[in-house]
Amino acid sequence: MEKETMSVQELSTRMGISLPKAYALTKEPDFPVVHIGTRILIPVDAFKEWLVIHSQKEQL
């Protein structure tokens, strides 16, 4: 069973980007994040939707 959320570190690994770039991405207004205390979590399903939408915008 896949986890519902991922950490910023997992986002960095999954996307193949640096950790500072992953943190910068979480500050974008339309990027899906959940703040729980000081933790930043990314809902996996919302991230996948965001990635599809943004990859389509890049192709236009």
DSSP file (Angstrom, degrees, kcal/mol; ACC not computed):
  #  RESIDUE AA STRUCTURE BP1 BP2  ACC     N-H-->O    O-->H-N    N-H-->O    O-->H-N    TCO  KAPPA ALPHA  PHI   PSI    X-CA   Y-CA   Z-CA
    1    1 A M              0   0    0      0, 0.0     2,-0.2     0, 0.0     0, 0.0   0.000 360.0 360.0 360.0 131.0    0.0    0.0    0.0
    2    2 A E        -     0   0    0      1,-0.1     2,-0.0     2,-0.0    42,-0.0  -0.504 360.0-105.4 -78.8 145.0    1.4    3.4   -1.0
    3    3 A K        -     0   0    0     -2,-0.2    -1,-0.1     1,-0.1    41,-0.1  -0.336  18.0-135.5 -66.0 151.0    1.7    6.2    1.6
    4    4 A E  S    S+     0   0    0     40,-0.1    40,-2.6    39,-0.1    41,-0.4   0.782  85.6  25.3 -77.9 -29.6   -0.9    9.0    1.4
    5    5 A T  E     -A   43   0A   0     38,-0.3     2,-0.3    39,-0.1    -2,-0.1  -0.871  65.8-153.6-131.7 164.0    1.8   11.7    1.8
    6    6 A M  E     -A   42   0A   0     36,-1.9    36,-2.7    -2,-0.3     2,-0.1  -0.961  20.7-117.2-134.8 156.7    5.5   12.2    1.3
    7    7 A S  E  >  -A   41   0A   0     -2,-0.3     4,-2.2    34,-0.2    34,-0.1  -0.318  33.3-105.1 -82.5 171.1    8.0   14.4    2.9
    8    8 A V  H  > S+     0   0    0     32,-0.5     4,-2.5     2,-0.2     5,-0.1   0.870 123.7  55.1 -64.7 -35.9   10.0   17.2    1.1
    9    9 A Q  H  > S+     0   0    0      2,-0.2     4,-2.1     1,-0.2    -1,-0.2   0.909 108.4  47.3 -62.6 -42.2   13.0   14.9    1.1
   10   10 A E  H  > S+     0   0    0      2,-0.2     4,-3.0     1,-0.2    -2,-0.2   0.880 110.2  53.3 -66.3 -37.7   11.0   12.1   -0.6
   11   11 A L  H  X S+     0   0    0     -4,-2.2     4,-2.5     2,-0.2     5,-0.2   0.926 107.7  51.5 -59.7 -45.7    9.7   14.7   -3.1
   12   12 A S  H  X>S+     0   0    0     -4,-2.5     5,-2.0     1,-0.2     4,-1.3   0.924 114.2  42.4 -57.4 -48.1   13.3   15.7   -3.9
   13   13 A T  H  <5S+     0   0    0     -4,-2.1    -2,-0.2     2,-0.2    -1,-0.2   0.924 113.7  51.5 -65.5 -45.7   14.3   12.1   -4.5
   14   14 A R  H  <5S+     0   0    0     -4,-3.0    -2,-0.2     1,-0.2    -1,-0.2   0.865 118.0  37.3 -61.9 -38.2   11.2   11.3   -6.5
   15   15 A M  H  <5S-     0   0    0     -4,-2.5    -1,-0.2    -5,-0.2    -2,-0.2   0.607 105.7-124.3 -90.4 -12.9   11.6   14.3   -8.8
   16   16 A G  T  <5 +     0   0    0     -4,-1.3     2,-0.3     1,-0.3    -3,-0.2   0.868  68.0 126.8  71.6  35.9   15.4   14.1   -9.0
   17   17 A I      < -     0   0    0     -5,-2.0    -1,-0.3    -6,-0.2    -2,-0.1  -0.788  65.6 -89.0-120.7 165.4   15.8   17.7   -7.8
   18   18 A S     >  -     0   0    0     -2,-0.3     4,-2.1     1,-0.1     5,-0.1  -0.289  35.9-114.2 -70.4 159.1   17.9   19.2   -5.0
   19   19 A L  H  > S+     0   0    0      1,-0.2     4,-2.4     2,-0.2     5,-0.2   0.899 116.4  52.8 -62.7 -42.2   16.4   19.5   -1.5
   20   20 A P  H  > S+     0   0    0      0, 0.0     4,-2.2     0, 0.0    -1,-0.2   0.898 109.5  49.6 -61.1 -37.6   16.5   23.4   -1.7
   21   21 A K  H  > S+     0   0    0      2,-0.2     4,-2.2     1,-0.2    -2,-0.2   0.884 109.2  52.3 -66.5 -37.4   14.6   23.3   -5.0
   22   22 A A  H  X S+     0   0    0     -4,-2.1     4,-1.7     2,-0.2    -1,-0.2   0.917 109.9  48.1 -64.5 -42.7   12.0   20.9   -3.5
   23   23 A Y  H  X S+     0   0    0     -4,-2.4     4,-0.6     1,-0.2    -2,-0.2   0.904 110.9  51.3 -63.5 -39.9   11.5   23.3   -0.6
   24   24 A A  H >< S+     0   0    0     -4,-2.2     3,-1.0     1,-0.2     4,-0.3   0.892 106.9  54.5 -62.6 -39.1   11.1   26.2   -3.0
   25   25 A L  H >< S+     0   0    0     -4,-2.2     3,-1.6     1,-0.3    -1,-0.2   0.877 101.2  58.2 -62.3 -38.3    8.5   24.2   -5.0
   26   26 A T  H 3< S+     0   0    0     -4,-1.7    -1,-0.3     1,-0.3    -2,-0.2   0.670 101.3  57.8 -68.0 -14.2    6.4   23.7   -1.8
   27   27 A K  T << S+     0   0    0     -3,-1.0    -1,-0.3    -4,-0.6    -2,-0.2   0.513  78.6 111.3 -92.2  -5.7    6.2   27.5   -1.5
   28   28 A E  S X  S-     0   0    0     -3,-1.6     3,-1.4    -4,-0.3    -3,-0.0  -0.462  76.8-124.0 -66.5 140.1    4.6   27.9   -4.9
   29   29 A P  T 3  S+     0   0    0      0, 0.0    -1,-0.1     0, 0.0    -4,-0.0   0.797 106.4  40.9 -60.3 -31.2    1.0   29.1   -4.5
   30   30 A D  T 3  S+     0   0    0      2,-0.1    -4,-0.1    20,-0.0    -2,-0.1   0.364  87.0 110.5-101.2   7.4   -0.6   26.2   -6.5
   31   31 A F  S <  S-     0   0    0     -3,-1.4     2,-0.6    -6,-0.2    16,-0.1  -0.683  73.9-118.0 -84.9 132.1    1.6   23.4   -5.2
   32   32 A P        +     0   0    0      0, 0.0     2,-0.3     0, 0.0    -2,-0.1  -0.557  49.0 153.4 -76.1 115.9   -0.3   20.9   -2.9
   33   33 A V        -     0   0    0     -2,-0.6     2,-0.4     9,-0.2     9,-0.2  -0.965  32.5-152.1-137.5 156.1    1.1   20.9    0.6
   34   34 A V  E     -B   41   0A   0      7,-2.9     7,-2.9    -2,-0.3     2,-0.6  -0.999  13.5-151.5-126.4 126.4   -0.2   20.1    4.1
   35   35 A H  E     +B   40   0A   0     -2,-0.4     2,-0.5     5,-0.2     5,-0.2  -0.882  16.1 176.5-100.4 123.1    1.5   21.9    7.1
   36   36 A I  E >   -B   39   0A   0      3,-2.1     3,-2.2    -2,-0.6     2,-0.3  -0.910  68.5 -54.6-125.6 101.6    1.3   19.9   10.4
   37   37 A G  T 3  S-     0   0    0     -2,-0.5     0, 0.0     1,-0.3     0, 0.0  -0.535 121.1 -22.6  63.2-125.3    3.2   21.8   13.0
   38   38 A T  T 3  S+     0   0    0     -2,-0.3    -1,-0.3    -3,-0.1     2,-0.2   0.495 117.6 104.4 -92.3  -4.7    6.6   22.4   11.4
   39   39 A R  E <   - B   0  36A   0     -3,-2.2    -3,-2.1   -32,-0.0     2,-0.5  -0.533  57.3-153.9 -80.4 143.4    6.3   19.4    9.0
   40   40 A I  E     - B   0  35A   0     -2,-0.2   -32,-0.5    -5,-0.2     2,-0.4  -0.978  18.1-178.0-114.9 119.3    5.6   19.9    5.4
   41   41 A L  E     -AB   7  34A   0     -7,-2.9    -7,-2.9    -2,-0.5   -34,-0.2  -0.912  17.0-148.5-119.4 146.7    3.8   17.0    3.8
   42   42 A I  E     -A    6   0A   0    -36,-2.7   -36,-1.9    -2,-0.4     2,-0.3  -0.959  20.1-128.4-115.5 118.5    2.8   16.5    0.2
   43   43 A P  E  >  -A    5   0A   0      0, 0.0     4,-2.4     0, 0.0   -38,-0.3  -0.511  18.1-142.2 -64.8 126.0   -0.4   14.5   -0.6
   44   44 A V  H  > S+     0   0    0    -40,-2.6     4,-2.4    -2,-0.3     5,-0.2   0.911  96.3  47.3 -60.4 -47.9    0.7   11.9   -3.2
   45   45 A D  H  > S+     0   0    0    -41,-0.4     4,-2.0     1,-0.2    -1,-0.2   0.910 113.5  47.8 -63.7 -42.1   -2.5   12.0   -5.3
   46   46 A A  H  > S+     0   0    0      1,-0.2     4,-2.6     2,-0.2    -1,-0.2   0.878 110.7  52.9 -66.1 -36.7   -2.6   15.8   -5.4
   47   47 A F  H  X S+     0   0    0     -4,-2.4     4,-2.7     2,-0.2    -2,-0.2   0.922 107.4  51.1 -62.8 -43.7    1.1   15.8   -6.3
   48   48 A K  H  X S+     0   0    0     -4,-2.4     4,-2.1     2,-0.2    -2,-0.2   0.909 111.6  47.4 -61.0 -41.8    0.4   13.4   -9.2
   49   49 A E  H  X S+     0   0    0     -4,-2.0     4,-2.5     2,-0.2    -2,-0.2   0.926 111.9  50.2 -63.7 -44.9   -2.5   15.7  -10.5
   50   50 A W  H  X S+     0   0    0     -4,-2.6     4,-2.7     1,-0.2     5,-0.2   0.907 110.0  51.1 -58.7 -43.1   -0.3   18.8  -10.1
   51   51 A L  H  X S+     0   0    0     -4,-2.7     4,-2.1     2,-0.2    -1,-0.2   0.902 110.3  48.1 -64.3 -42.4    2.5   17.1  -12.1
   52   52 A V  H  X S+     0   0    0     -4,-2.1     4,-1.8     2,-0.2    -2,-0.2   0.936 113.3  47.8 -62.9 -47.0    0.2   16.1  -14.9
   53   53 A I  H  X S+     0   0    0     -4,-2.5     4,-1.7     1,-0.2    -2,-0.2   0.929 115.7  44.0 -61.1 -46.2   -1.3   19.6  -15.2
   54   54 A H  H  X S+     0   0    0     -4,-2.7     4,-1.5     1,-0.2    -1,-0.2   0.799 110.5  53.7 -74.2 -27.6    2.1   21.3  -15.2
   55   55 A S  H  X S+     0   0    0     -4,-2.1     4,-0.9    -5,-0.2    -1,-0.2   0.845 109.2  50.2 -73.4 -30.7    3.6   18.8  -17.6
   56   56 A Q  H  X S+     0   0    0     -4,-1.8     4,-0.8     2,-0.2     3,-0.3   0.866 107.4  53.6 -71.1 -36.3    0.8   19.6  -20.0
   57   57 A K  H >< S+     0   0    0     -4,-1.7     3,-0.6     1,-0.2    -2,-0.2   0.874 105.9  53.7 -64.6 -36.8    1.3   23.3  -19.7
   58   58 A E  H 3< S+     0   0    0     -4,-1.5    -1,-0.2     1,-0.2    -2,-0.2   0.785 105.2  54.7 -68.2 -27.5    5.0   22.9  -20.6
   59   59 A Q  H 3<        0   0    0     -4,-0.9    -1,-0.2    -3,-0.3    -2,-0.2   0.680 360.0 360.0 -81.4 -17.9    4.0   21.0  -23.8
   60   60 A L    <<        0   0    0     -4,-0.8    -1,-0.2    -3,-0.6    -2,-0.1   0.486 360.0 360.0 -74.2 360.0    1.7   23.8  -25.1
